[in-house]
Amino acid sequence: MIPNIQFEHNEDKPPLYIDILELGEFYQRFGTLHSPPYEPHRIKFHGLLYIIEAQGSHFIDFVSHQYQASRCIFVNKDQVQSFNFTSKPKGYLILFTDDFLNNLRSNIRTSLFTQTGVLTSNSATLNLSPTLMESCSALISEIASELSRQESDILLVQMLFTSLLLKLNRERLPQQSQFSERHQTQFNQFIQLLAQGYTNNRDANSYAALMHITYKTLNQLCKQVCNKTAKQLIDAHVILEAKRQLAVEQVQVQQLAFSLGFNEVTNFIKYFKRHTSQTPAQFKSAINNPSH
């Protein structure tokens, strides 16, 4: 199975739901981690890799993202990732939970980190200009300094991190400023419902009903935010989860079909092929034998 990696709190301090590691410190922890970071694993929190100097690549849901100087790599909760630290890049790893992010909602509206990888799979990296790099480095240093204190000021940490996300958000998703707070809230609600219910519910009408809006309104909302219909987002989420399990776990296709809510394995195979142009077996073979 794909290991699920939980956020670990510092037992010597009150839980802050955020941590910053200098990458050199992260390398030293390899031997104490429950799962090797260079093997695929699913994180149950959010991650931000802030690269200062680097070579190598980072694997996120079947896409390899190159490490390079002045680059941020965003990893969402429940995404499958693995590190390639052969060249030992320099920088920081920032980890934070939904609890921490939710506490920022009154200060910041952002979809930089969502509960599904569907929205960010094609935009997981951001190259920083020298000016933005200087500003973000200063903020990260301030956050790390405050977190190192025995009695950290969580409000100060939240404000500094909010500033960091706002700067990255403005650079990476300038179109987000066009969305009202109500639309952001509705879309986030849909994403949360999808993450919780995709194994039992692939009907966009049902999600609209749960949100007390019409199917047309939900579709318009999804198209406005990410240029996809609600059904396209649902299908993309199901296919992504199927790919994750096929690529990493020793799962049988029949078992996978049932776990994703398909009553017949043939229906799942047709569904998968319709969206990927491959059968599950063909996809798994291609992943395991990339040279063929």
N, C-alpha and C positions, 0 to 999 in steps of 0.2 A: 504493500500500500504506500501511497505518497505520505511521508511524514507530515503531520501538522505541527508547526512550530508556534508555541504560545509566547506571548510577551512575558518576560520575567522581570519582576520588581526587585529593587534593591531592598532587602529585608531590614537594613539598618536605618531606612528612612521611610517617611510616609509615602504611599504610592502616588507618583506624579503622572504615570501613564505616558512618559516620554523619556527617551534616553538618547544620548549622542556618544558615539564611539569614534575615536580617531582610528583609522584603518589599521595602523600598526598595532593598536591594542586589540582590535578584532582578530588579527592573525594570531596573537598570543593566546586567545581563547579557544582556538580550534579544537584543542585536545579535550576541553571540558564541555563542548557542545553535545547535545543529545543526538544530533544528526549532522553529518559532515556538510558544510555549506556548499561544497562543490558538487554535491549530488542533489537532484531535484527534490524540492520540498515546498510545502504550501504554508505561507505565513498567515497567521490569524491576527495580524495588525498591519500597519502601513509602513513602508520604508522609503527613504530618500537617500540615494547615493550621491554624494557631492564629491566629484573627482577634480583633483588639482593637477596631478601628473599621473599618466597611466598608459599602459598598453593592455590588450586582452579584451574580453567581452563578457557580457552578462546575459544570461538566458532567461527570458520571461515568456511563458506561454508560446513556445515554438518560434520565437523570434530572438535572434542574437543581436544584442545592442553593444556596439563597440565602446570600450572605455577610452576616453580621450580627455586631455586637459580642458578645464573650464566647461565641464558637462555635468548636468544633473540627470539622474536616471530615477524615474518614479515607479514604485511597485505598490500595487493596491492589495488590500486585504483579500485573501483567498486566491491570489495569483500563485502560480507555480514558478519558482525561480531556482537558479543555481549560479554560483559564483565561479569565475575563472580568474584566480588570483596568482597565476604563474609568474606574472611580472611584478607583483606586489605594488599596485597603484597607491598613490598617496591621496588622502582626502578624509572624508567623514562619512559615517553611516548613522543616519537619524532614524530612530524607530519610535512610533507613537500609535496609540490605540484609538478606536472609535470614541471611547470615553473622553479622551483628551480632545479629539477633533470636535466632538459635540459641544464641548464647553466653549469652543470658539465661534459657534454659529451666530451668536449675537453680534460678533465683530466682523465676520467675514463670510461672504457667499462665494463658494468655489466648488467646482467639480473636479479639481486636481486629483483628489482621491475619492473614488467611488467604490461601491460594494460589488462591482463587477469589472472584469478586465476588458469587457467589450468596447468600452468607450476609449480606452487609453492604449490599446494594443498597438495602434499605429502611431502613437505620439508619446512614447514612453521616455523620450529624451529631450533635453533642452540644452542647446549650446549658449553659454553666457558670454555677453560682451565684456570687455575688460572693466567697464564701469560697473556693470551689474555684478560681476565676479567680486570686485572689491567691496561692494556694499553687502552682498550676501555673506562673504567671508567674515566681515566684521560682526554681522548679526549672529552667525553660527558660533563665533568665538565668545560672544556675550552670553548666548544661551548655555554653552558648555561650561563657562565660568560660573554661572548662577547654579547650574545643576550640580556642580562639584562642591558647593557649600553644604555644610551639615544641615542647615535649615534653609532650604531653597524657598524663594518667594515665587509661588506658583503663578500668581497674577503677573509678575514681571516676565516669567518664562512664556506665559500665554501671549503677552503683548509683543514680545520679541519674535516669537514664532509666527504670530499673525502678520507681522511686518514682513517676515521672510516669505510667507506664502503669497501675500498680496503682490510682492515684487515679482515672484515667479509666475503667478497667475496672470498678471498684466502682460508679461512677455510671451507666455505660452498660449493663453486663451483669451486674446483681446476681444473676441466676439461675445464672451460671457457677460460683458457689461450691458449687452442689449437685453438680457433676460431680467424680468422682474423677480423680486423675492418670492412672490407667490408661485411663479413658474418653476423656479429652482426647487422650492419645497415640494411641489407636486411631482416633479421629475425624480427627485431623490426618493420620494415615497414609492413610486413605481419601481425603481431600481431595488429598493429594499424588499418589496413584495416579490419581485422576480427572483431575487437571491434566495428567498425563503421557500418559494413555492414552485420552482421550475420543474421539479420532478413529478409533480402532481397536476400541474396546470400550464398548458401551452396555448391557452385561449386568450387573446388580447381583450375580447369583450368582457371576460370574467375579471381581469385586472381593472378595467375601467369601472366596472360595477363596484369592486371593492374600494375604489377611490371616490366613488359617488360622482363620477363624471361620465360623459358619453364616450363611446368608442372613437368618434370623430375628434373630440377634444384631446384624447390621449394621443392619437396619431399625430395631430398637429403639434402637440407638445414635443413629442419625440423627434419629429422632423426639424423643429426649430432648434433643438438643443444639439442634435448629432446627425441630422440628415438621414435618419433611418426611421422606418415605421415601427410601431410597437411590436408587430409580429416579427419583423426582421431582428429586433433586439432580443426577443424571446428565443428565436431560432439560433441566433449567434451565441447566446449564453449556453444553450443545451449542447450545441456542437463543440464549443470550447471545452466544456466539462468532459464530454465524451473523448475528445482528443487528449486531454490531460491524463485520463485514466488509461487510455489505450497506449499512450507513449511511455508511461512510467510504471504502471502497475501490471502485474501478471493477471489480468482480468479476462474472463471469457466473454465473448460478444453477447451471448445469451444472458449472462449475469448482468452485464452492463446495461443491456436493453431494459431489463426489468427494473434495475435500480434507477433508471431515468424515466420510468413511468410508461414504458411501452408494453402493451399486453402481448404482442407478438414480435419475435425477433426479426421476422422478415420485414415488418413495418419499420423497425429501427434501421435496418440495413438500407432500405429504400430512402428513408428520411436522410440518413447520413450521406448517401451517395448523391442525392439531389442537391445537397448543400456544399459538397466537397469534390464531387466528380470522382470519388473513390469509395470503395466499400470499406468498412472498418478494418477488415483483414489486409486490404491493400495499403491503407494508411499506416497500419502498425508495421507492415513489412518495410515500407519506405522509410519510416523513422528508424527502425532497427538496422537497416542496410542502406544508408544514405548514398553510397557510391553506385547502387544499382538502379 
